[in-house]
């Protein structure tokens, strides 16, 4: 299918819409896709475009070259020698940078559309955060996952206080953070950071297949499930089930339900459940 949209307004990322997938590609391979301030702003802008575009059913994040995303670009930190011991300039830099990065993570989690991280290489620091906040992660066998913050004297960031323990458990989260251990793609799969690992040769094709199938599924139902999963662990049983029934009633009133029900009742097609199962384990 021809490209539906191709934005050339960016310097540090690539953005295109094809097959109902909004694909955001980090495009600073010379820095292992460590994003500078401009790249962070562009990523947020592309996420907003994808969320607002009714033609986008899924957002896919990936990187050019050999890396997925190595976090933020350390070269942009003001030189220590120039500040003469005054930390205010560096503090201001980190405060502004964190505000923009956090908006990216918030947008990914709150977006009522599926977000797929297709990790083609190292995901370090905020790159790890992008994988943790995504709804699903597929990885090349060449991918790796690293916290990195403590090695450069920084406290953990990039939503790890929200996502990491919930995904891997307390013991593994502390091990990963305290020891700065690098996980291989297979280890990340065993730790449930990654859904599926593909060979380097098959990675791009398989990742795109998953993204297209996510985009083809009923986005409004995916958005409801996503919101309920993120909020469910902070709600009581009664609150969780009350929100579930509210979503059920909204879904019943959606045209998609009547179409699916008619197909089921007329037995003209397979059940909707069978149609949207993703072959990611193949």
C-alpha positions as CSV (number, residue, x, y, z in Angstrom):
1,X,0.0,0.0,0.0
2,X,1.2,3.5,-0.8
3,X,2.2,5.8,2.0
4,X,-0.7,7.8,3.3
5,X,1.4,10.5,4.8
6,X,5.1,11.3,5.0
7,X,6.2,14.1,7.2
8,X,9.6,15.7,6.3
9,X,9.4,18.4,9.0
10,X,11.8,16.7,11.3
11,X,15.6,16.7,11.6
12,X,16.2,14.0,14.2
13,X,13.4,11.5,13.6
14,X,11.4,10.1,10.6
15,X,7.6,9.9,10.7
16,X,5.3,8.3,8.2
17,X,1.8,6.8,8.1
18,X,1.4,3.6,6.1
19,X,-1.0,0.8,6.4
20,X,-2.7,2.7,9.3
21,X,0.6,2.5,11.3
22,X,2.2,5.8,12.5
23,X,5.9,4.9,12.4
24,X,8.3,7.0,14.4
25,X,12.0,6.3,13.7
26,X,14.8,7.7,15.7
27,X,17.3,9.0,13.2
28,X,20.5,9.9,14.8
29,X,22.6,6.8,14.2
30,X,25.8,8.7,14.7
31,X,24.9,9.0,18.4
32,X,23.3,5.5,18.6
33,X,19.9,7.4,18.5
34,X,20.6,9.2,21.7
35,X,18.1,12.1,21.3
36,X,19.1,15.7,21.6
37,X,16.6,18.3,22.9
38,X,15.4,18.8,19.3
39,X,14.8,15.1,18.9
40,X,12.9,14.8,22.1
41,X,10.6,17.7,21.0
42,X,10.1,16.1,17.6
43,X,9.2,12.8,19.1
44,X,6.5,14.3,21.2
45,X,5.2,16.2,18.2
46,X,5.0,13.0,16.1
47,X,3.2,11.2,19.0
48,X,0.6,14.0,19.1
49,X,0.1,13.8,15.4
50,X,-0.3,10.1,15.5
51,X,-2.8,10.3,18.3
52,X,-4.9,12.9,16.6
53,X,-4.9,11.2,13.2
54,X,-8.0,9.1,12.7
55,X,-6.1,7.1,10.0
56,X,-3.6,5.9,12.6
57,X,-4.6,2.7,14.4
58,X,-1.2,1.9,15.9
59,X,2.1,3.8,16.7
60,X,5.4,2.0,16.1
61,X,8.7,3.2,17.6
62,X,12.0,2.0,16.2
63,X,15.5,3.3,15.3
64,X,17.8,3.6,12.4
65,X,21.2,1.9,12.3
66,X,22.3,-0.5,15.0
67,X,20.6,1.1,18.0
68,X,17.0,1.6,19.1
69,X,17.5,4.6,21.4
70,X,20.4,5.4,23.8
71,X,18.5,7.9,25.9
72,X,19.5,11.5,25.9
73,X,22.6,13.1,24.3
74,X,25.2,13.7,26.9
75,X,27.0,16.1,24.6
76,X,24.3,18.7,25.2
77,X,25.0,18.9,28.9
78,X,26.8,22.3,29.6
79,X,30.5,21.7,30.1
80,X,31.5,21.5,33.8
81,X,34.6,23.7,33.3
82,X,32.6,26.5,31.9
83,X,30.2,26.6,34.9
84,X,33.0,27.1,37.5
85,X,31.3,25.0,40.1
86,X,27.8,26.6,39.7
87,X,25.4,23.7,39.1
88,X,22.4,25.9,38.2
89,X,22.9,25.7,34.5
90,X,23.2,22.0,34.5
91,X,20.2,21.7,36.8
92,X,18.1,23.9,34.5
93,X,19.1,21.7,31.5
94,X,18.0,18.5,33.2
95,X,14.8,20.0,34.5
96,X,13.7,21.2,31.0
97,X,14.9,18.0,29.4
98,X,13.0,15.8,31.9
99,X,9.8,17.8,31.4
100,X,9.8,17.0,27.7
101,X,10.9,13.4,28.1
102,X,8.2,12.8,30.7
103,X,5.5,14.2,28.3
104,X,6.6,11.5,25.8
105,X,6.2,8.8,28.4
106,X,2.8,10.2,29.6
107,X,1.6,10.4,26.0
108,X,2.6,6.8,25.2
109,X,0.8,5.4,28.3
110,X,-2.3,7.6,28.0
111,X,-2.7,7.4,24.3
112,X,-5.9,5.4,23.5
113,X,-4.1,3.6,20.7
114,X,-1.6,0.7,20.9
115,X,2.0,1.6,20.9
116,X,4.6,-0.9,19.7
117,X,8.3,-0.6,20.4
118,X,10.3,-2.4,17.8
119,X,13.7,-2.6,19.4
120,X,16.3,-3.2,16.8
121,X,19.4,-2.7,19.0
122,X,20.5,-1.2,22.3
123,X,17.8,0.5,24.4
124,X,19.5,2.4,27.2
125,X,18.2,4.9,29.8
126,X,15.3,6.7,28.3
127,X,15.4,4.2,25.4
128,X,14.6,1.5,28.0
129,X,11.8,3.7,29.3
130,X,10.3,3.8,25.8
131,X,10.2,0.0,25.7
132,X,8.7,-0.2,29.2
133,X,5.9,2.3,28.5
134,X,5.0,0.7,25.2
135,X,2.0,-1.6,25.1
136,X,4.0,-4.3,23.4
137,X,7.7,-4.9,22.5
138,X,9.2,-6.9,19.7
139,X,12.9,-7.2,19.5
140,X,15.7,-8.2,17.2
141,X,18.1,-10.8,18.5
142,X,20.6,-8.0,18.5
143,X,18.6,-5.9,20.9
144,X,19.8,-5.2,24.5
145,X,18.4,-3.4,27.5
146,X,20.3,-1.3,30.0
147,X,19.4,1.1,32.8
148,X,22.6,3.2,32.6
149,X,21.6,6.0,35.0
150,X,23.8,5.0,38.0
151,X,26.9,4.8,35.9
152,X,26.7,8.5,35.0
153,X,25.7,9.5,38.5
154,X,22.0,10.0,37.9
155,X,18.9,8.6,39.8
156,X,16.7,6.3,37.9
157,X,14.2,8.0,35.6
158,X,12.1,7.4,32.4
159,X,9.1,5.9,34.3
160,X,11.1,3.1,35.8
161,X,9.6,3.8,39.2
162,X,6.1,3.2,37.6
163,X,6.8,0.5,35.0
164,X,9.9,-1.6,35.9
165,X,8.7,-3.3,39.1
166,X,5.3,-3.9,37.6
167,X,6.8,-5.7,34.6
168,X,9.7,-7.6,36.0
169,X,9.0,-7.8,39.7
170,X,10.8,-6.2,42.7
171,X,13.9,-8.5,42.9
172,X,14.7,-8.3,39.2
173,X,14.0,-4.6,39.1
174,X,16.5,-3.9,41.9
175,X,19.1,-6.2,40.3
176,X,18.8,-4.5,37.0
177,X,19.1,-1.0,38.5
178,X,21.7,-1.7,41.2
179,X,24.1,-3.7,39.1
180,X,23.5,-1.9,35.8
181,X,23.2,-5.3,34.1
182,X,22.7,-5.4,30.4
183,X,19.9,-7.8,29.3
184,X,20.1,-9.6,26.0
185,X,17.0,-9.8,23.9
186,X,16.3,-13.4,25.1
187,X,16.8,-12.4,28.8
188,X,14.5,-9.4,28.3
189,X,11.9,-11.8,26.9
190,X,12.3,-14.1,29.9
191,X,11.9,-11.1,32.2
192,X,8.7,-10.1,30.3
193,X,10.1,-6.8,29.0
194,X,9.8,-8.2,25.4
195,X,6.9,-10.1,23.9
196,X,8.8,-11.8,21.0
197,X,12.3,-11.9,19.7
198,X,13.0,-12.3,16.0
199,X,16.2,-13.1,14.1
200,X,18.0,-10.1,12.7
201,X,17.0,-11.1,9.2
202,X,13.3,-11.4,10.0
203,X,13.0,-8.5,12.4
204,X,11.8,-5.7,10.2
205,X,9.2,-7.8,8.4
206,X,7.8,-9.5,11.5
207,X,7.7,-6.2,13.5
208,X,5.8,-4.5,10.7
209,X,3.3,-7.5,10.5
210,X,2.6,-7.1,14.2
211,X,2.2,-3.3,13.9
212,X,-0.3,-3.7,10.9
213,X,-2.4,-6.3,12.8
214,X,-2.5,-4.0,15.9
215,X,-3.6,-1.2,13.6
216,X,-6.3,-3.3,12.0
217,X,-7.9,-4.3,15.3
218,X,-10.7,-2.2,16.9
219,X,-8.8,0.8,18.3
220,X,-11.5,2.0,20.6
221,X,-11.5,-1.4,22.4
222,X,-7.7,-1.5,22.6
223,X,-7.9,2.0,24.2
224,X,-10.4,0.9,26.8
225,X,-8.3,-2.2,27.7
226,X,-5.1,-0.1,27.9
227,X,-6.6,2.5,30.2
228,X,-8.2,-0.2,32.4
229,X,-4.9,-2.1,32.7
230,X,-2.9,1.0,33.7
231,X,-5.5,2.1,36.2
232,X,-6.6,-1.2,37.5
233,X,-3.7,-1.8,39.9
234,X,-4.6,1.5,41.6
235,X,-8.3,0.8,41.9
236,X,-10.2,-1.3,44.3
237,X,-12.1,-4.3,43.0
238,X,-15.3,-2.4,43.1
239,X,-13.9,0.6,41.2
240,X,-12.2,-1.6,38.6
241,X,-15.4,-3.6,37.8
242,X,-17.5,-0.4,37.7
243,X,-15.2,1.1,35.1
244,X,-15.3,-2.2,33.2
245,X,-19.1,-2.2,32.9
246,X,-19.0,1.5,31.8
247,X,-16.6,0.5,29.0
248,X,-18.8,-2.5,28.1
249,X,-21.8,-0.1,27.7
250,X,-19.7,2.3,25.6
251,X,-18.5,-0.6,23.3
252,X,-22.1,-1.9,22.9
253,X,-23.1,1.5,21.6
254,X,-20.2,1.6,19.1
255,X,-21.1,0.6,15.4
256,X,-18.3,-2.0,15.5
257,X,-20.2,-4.1,18.0
258,X,-23.3,-4.3,15.9
259,X,-21.3,-5.3,12.8
260,X,-19.4,-8.0,14.7
261,X,-22.6,-9.3,16.3
262,X,-24.4,-9.5,13.0
263,X,-21.4,-11.4,11.5
264,X,-21.4,-13.8,14.4
265,X,-25.1,-14.4,14.4
266,X,-25.2,-15.0,10.6
267,X,-22.1,-17.2,10.9
268,X,-20.7,-15.5,7.8
269,X,-17.2,-15.2,9.2
270,X,-15.0,-16.5,12.0
271,X,-15.6,-15.0,15.4
272,X,-14.0,-11.6,16.0
273,X,-11.8,-13.1,18.7
274,X,-10.1,-15.4,16.2
275,X,-9.7,-12.7,13.7
276,X,-7.6,-10.4,15.9
277,X,-5.2,-13.0,17.4
278,X,-1.7,-11.8,16.6
279,X,0.7,-14.5,15.3
280,X,3.6,-13.0,17.2
281,X,4.8,-16.3,18.5
282,X,5.4,-17.7,15.0
